[in-house]
Amino acid sequence: MNLIVDVGNSYVKFAVFQSYELIDKVFFKLEDFEKEFKIILKKHEKINRCIVSSVGKLNTSHLKAIQKKLDVLVLDSNTQLPFKNLYDTPKTLGVDRIALVSASVKQFPDNNALIIDAGTCITYDFINTENEYLGGAISPGIRMRYKALNNLTANLPLLDTELPKDFIGTATDSSIHSGVVNGILKEIDGVIDQYEEKYPHLTVILTGGDANFLSKQLKNSIFANSNFLLEGLNFILEFNSN
């Protein structure tokens, strides 16, 4: 049984897999790490392996606590991967992006696949039918765009995310919603169109915190999967264990 530890900037996710089946998932703040680790081990006594993916700052003490209990793989640029990484700077490729591409390899093998992760940033990652990762793009996410308009201008308010009622904003608030949300939707559809022109039979996967909000508004056909990153981390662990 596998424990997936995904450490973000503010929150940590624990996911438990039996082979490739997700059977439990919790998320919590980093300061609750030790308490939640004890709870998950008590709840699932057959956990014996673990993968740690950290884009935030995981304490050395936290890592040592896991290593005392489990066989641990820490994901980094030296980890053996189920695809060929052709990124020009492989050591700078984020572990979250590595996990997403790995999930694509497992679930959509031998496909031209574009994985879009709509979170704090929006990342685009592409892998071809030859199982070669070529790279992608990074752009600001929804909340980052709302915050940038508020932080970098004198008079624009910070708004909660909201689907615009019309693409023509008739007041400041509706203009911001139209600019941010419609801008992102047009960006994503446009990027998908770019890839489809060059790579036929493209499989598109949308994941991340804003995936559900965005998925119904996109014109392109996509697979939406909120657990895609966790499934990718589990596949990397299984791949290295075998």
Secondary structure, DSSP 8 states (H G I E B T S, - for coil): -EEEEEE-SSEEEEEEEETTEEEEEEEEEGGGHHHHHHHHHHH-TT--EEEEEESS---HHHHHHHHHHSEEEE-STTS--SSEE--SSGGGS-HHHHHHHHHHHHHSTTSEEEEEEESSEEEEEEE-TTSEEEEEEEEE-HHHHHHHHHHSSSS---------SSSS-SSHHHHHHIIIIIHHHHHHHHHHHHHHHHSSSEEEEEESTTHHHHHTT-SS--EE-TTHHHHHHHHHHHHHH-
